[in-house]
Amino acid sequence: MNLSLEYLIREPKIKLDKNPLLLLLHGYGSNEADLFSFASELPEEYYVISARAPYDLQYGSYAWYAINFDANENKFSDHEQAKLSRDLIAKFIEELVANYPIDEKNITLLGFSQGAILSNAIALSHPDKVQKVIALSGYISEPIFEENYKNNDFSNLKIFAAHGTVDQVIPIEWARKTKAFLDNLAVKSVYHEYPIGHGVSPQEFNDFKNWLIKE
């Protein structure tokens, strides 16, 4: 099966006519094996699919878009590349639905860092394709959304956002803007903070897993 992205898959242990999908999107410089380590702990009725980002950084590292530094060492993201990845993932979701017995009305994106930033962008640009987002250690990057996203119907979208209070990669201040931004669009969301850096704590994992089961 030749789909747009390389991926790892855990088939659901509980087979339904159509099963929900949990699509995992890793962070910058990582790969599809990273978040896939969660797979055995995730609810058994889900297809758990972990995608590999398209830009090869060598030595098993991949990125969804470039992060560049200017002469003053300011970081900036390549928004054009991010938009290409946004559209590529949206297409990949369509391919998965076409090739596996996936319930297209029950699709969750779980992203970490760059993967979380893109998960937010995909869900807010295409709320018809995604019903739930678990955005870990990311933030809202409006420049990479579809232009007319505010016209979308967000009534079925739910977002779980979480961040470490001592995150040294993405400042907590950026993440703290998430809830107000989503409230403004009337998107149902929860936002949690944990006393950790740029990573996922056991408590955070339990919280998003419980949210996923409950929602």
C-alpha positions as CSV (number, residue, x, y, z in Angstrom):
1,M,0.0,0.0,0.0
2,N,1.7,3.2,-1.2
3,L,0.4,6.1,0.9
4,S,1.7,9.7,1.1
5,L,3.6,9.1,4.4
6,E,5.6,6.3,5.9
7,Y,3.9,5.0,9.0
8,L,3.7,2.3,11.8
9,I,0.4,0.8,12.6
10,R,-1.2,-1.0,15.5
11,E,-4.4,-2.7,14.5
12,P,-7.3,-2.5,16.9
13,K,-7.5,-5.4,19.4
14,I,-11.3,-4.9,19.4
15,K,-12.6,-5.1,15.9
16,L,-15.7,-3.1,15.0
17,D,-17.3,-2.6,11.6
18,K,-15.4,0.7,11.6
19,N,-12.8,1.5,14.2
20,P,-11.7,4.9,15.5
21,L,-8.3,6.2,14.4
22,L,-5.6,7.8,16.6
23,L,-3.0,9.4,14.3
24,L,0.3,10.2,16.0
25,L,2.5,13.1,14.7
26,H,6.0,13.3,16.2
27,G,8.1,16.4,16.9
28,Y,11.0,18.0,15.0
29,G,14.1,15.8,14.7
30,S,12.2,12.6,15.8
31,N,10.6,9.8,13.9
32,E,7.5,7.6,13.8
33,A,8.8,5.2,16.4
34,D,8.9,7.9,19.1
35,L,5.2,8.3,20.0
36,F,4.5,4.8,18.8
37,S,5.9,3.6,22.1
38,F,2.6,4.7,23.6
39,A,0.6,2.4,21.3
40,S,0.3,-0.6,23.6
41,E,-1.1,1.7,26.4
42,L,-3.8,3.3,24.2
43,P,-7.5,2.2,24.0
44,E,-7.8,-1.2,22.3
45,E,-10.6,-0.3,19.8
46,Y,-8.4,2.3,18.1
47,Y,-6.2,2.0,15.0
48,V,-3.0,3.6,16.2
49,I,-1.0,4.9,13.3
50,S,2.2,6.9,13.7
51,A,3.3,8.9,10.7
52,R,6.8,9.9,9.7
53,A,7.4,13.6,8.7
54,P,8.5,14.1,5.1
55,Y,11.7,16.1,5.6
56,D,14.7,14.0,6.2
57,L,17.3,15.5,8.7
58,Q,19.5,12.4,8.5
59,Y,20.3,9.7,11.1
60,G,16.7,8.7,11.6
61,S,15.5,12.3,12.2
62,Y,12.6,13.9,10.4
63,A,10.8,17.2,10.4
64,W,7.4,18.5,9.3
65,Y,8.9,21.8,8.4
66,A,12.2,23.6,8.8
67,I,13.1,25.7,11.8
68,N,15.7,28.3,10.8
69,F,17.9,30.7,12.8
70,D,18.7,34.2,11.7
71,A,21.9,36.2,12.4
72,N,20.6,37.1,15.9
73,E,19.8,33.5,16.6
74,N,16.1,34.1,16.5
75,K,14.2,30.9,15.6
76,F,11.6,31.1,12.9
77,S,9.5,28.4,11.3
78,D,9.1,27.8,7.6
79,H,5.4,28.5,7.3
80,E,5.2,27.4,3.6
81,Q,6.7,24.0,4.4
82,A,4.3,23.8,7.4
83,K,1.3,24.4,5.1
84,L,2.5,21.7,2.7
85,S,2.7,19.3,5.6
86,R,-0.7,20.3,6.9
87,D,-2.2,19.4,3.5
88,L,-0.1,16.3,3.2
89,I,-1.5,15.0,6.6
90,A,-5.0,15.9,5.6
91,K,-4.6,13.9,2.4
92,F,-3.0,11.0,4.4
93,I,-6.1,10.9,6.6
94,E,-8.3,10.5,3.5
95,E,-6.0,7.7,2.3
96,L,-6.2,5.9,5.6
97,V,-10.0,6.1,5.6
98,A,-10.0,4.7,2.1
99,N,-7.7,1.8,2.9
100,Y,-8.7,0.7,6.4
101,P,-12.1,0.2,8.0
102,I,-11.7,3.5,9.9
103,D,-14.7,5.5,11.3
104,E,-14.2,8.9,9.6
105,K,-16.4,10.4,12.3
106,N,-14.0,9.4,15.0
107,I,-10.5,10.6,14.1
108,T,-8.1,11.9,16.7
109,L,-4.7,13.6,16.1
110,L,-2.1,13.2,18.9
111,G,0.8,15.5,18.2
112,F,3.9,16.4,20.2
113,S,5.7,19.8,19.7
114,Q,5.8,20.4,15.9
115,G,3.3,17.6,15.6
116,A,1.0,19.4,18.0
117,I,1.3,22.7,16.2
118,L,0.3,20.9,13.0
119,S,-2.5,18.9,14.7
120,N,-4.1,22.2,15.8
121,A,-3.7,23.7,12.2
122,I,-5.2,20.6,10.6
123,A,-8.2,20.4,12.9
124,L,-9.0,24.1,12.7
125,S,-8.5,24.1,8.9
126,H,-10.4,20.8,8.4
127,P,-12.8,20.1,11.3
128,D,-14.7,17.9,8.9
129,K,-11.8,15.5,8.9
130,V,-10.8,15.5,12.6
131,Q,-13.0,15.4,15.7
132,K,-10.4,15.4,18.5
133,V,-6.9,16.7,19.1
134,I,-4.4,15.9,21.8
135,A,-1.8,18.7,21.4
136,L,1.2,18.1,23.7
137,S,4.0,20.8,24.1
138,G,2.8,22.8,21.1
139,Y,1.0,26.1,20.5
140,I,-1.4,27.8,18.1
141,S,0.3,29.0,14.9
142,E,-2.4,30.9,13.0
143,P,-0.2,31.7,9.9
144,I,-0.3,28.0,9.0
145,F,-4.1,27.6,9.1
146,E,-6.3,27.7,5.9
147,E,-7.1,31.3,5.1
148,N,-10.9,31.1,5.7
149,Y,-10.7,28.7,8.6
150,K,-13.0,31.0,10.8
151,N,-15.9,30.0,8.6
152,N,-15.6,26.4,9.6
153,D,-18.1,24.5,11.8
154,F,-16.2,23.6,15.0
155,S,-19.2,22.2,16.8
156,N,-17.9,18.6,16.7
157,L,-14.2,19.5,17.6
158,K,-12.6,18.9,21.0
159,I,-9.1,19.7,21.9
160,F,-6.9,18.6,24.8
161,A,-3.8,20.9,25.1
162,A,-1.0,20.4,27.6
163,H,2.4,21.9,28.3
164,G,5.3,21.7,30.7
165,T,5.8,24.7,32.9
166,V,9.6,24.5,32.5
167,D,9.6,23.7,28.7
168,Q,13.0,25.0,27.4
169,V,12.0,24.6,23.7
170,I,8.5,26.2,23.4
171,P,7.9,28.8,26.1
172,I,4.9,28.2,28.4
173,E,3.7,31.7,27.6
174,W,3.0,30.6,24.0
175,A,1.0,27.6,25.1
176,R,-1.0,29.7,27.6
177,K,-2.7,31.6,24.8
178,T,-4.3,28.4,23.4
179,K,-7.4,28.2,25.6
180,A,-8.5,31.8,25.0
181,F,-7.8,31.4,21.2
182,L,-10.0,28.3,21.1
183,D,-12.7,29.8,23.4
184,N,-12.9,32.7,21.0
185,L,-13.8,30.2,18.2
186,A,-16.2,28.3,20.5
187,V,-14.0,25.2,20.3
188,K,-14.5,22.9,23.3
189,S,-11.1,22.5,24.9
190,V,-9.2,21.7,28.1
191,Y,-5.7,23.0,28.9
192,H,-3.3,21.4,31.5
193,E,0.1,22.3,32.7
194,Y,2.7,19.9,34.3
195,P,5.9,20.6,36.2
196,I,8.1,19.2,33.4
197,G,10.2,20.3,30.4
198,H,9.7,19.5,26.8
199,G,8.4,16.0,27.2
200,V,5.4,13.9,28.3
201,S,5.0,12.9,32.0
202,P,3.1,9.8,33.2
203,Q,0.4,12.0,34.8
204,E,0.0,13.9,31.5
205,F,-0.3,10.6,29.6
206,N,-3.0,9.4,32.1
207,D,-4.9,12.6,31.8
208,F,-5.1,12.6,28.0
209,K,-5.9,8.9,27.9
210,N,-8.8,9.4,30.3
211,W,-10.0,12.4,28.3
212,L,-9.9,10.3,25.1
213,I,-12.0,7.6,26.7
214,K,-14.4,10.0,28.2
215,E,-14.9,12.3,25.2
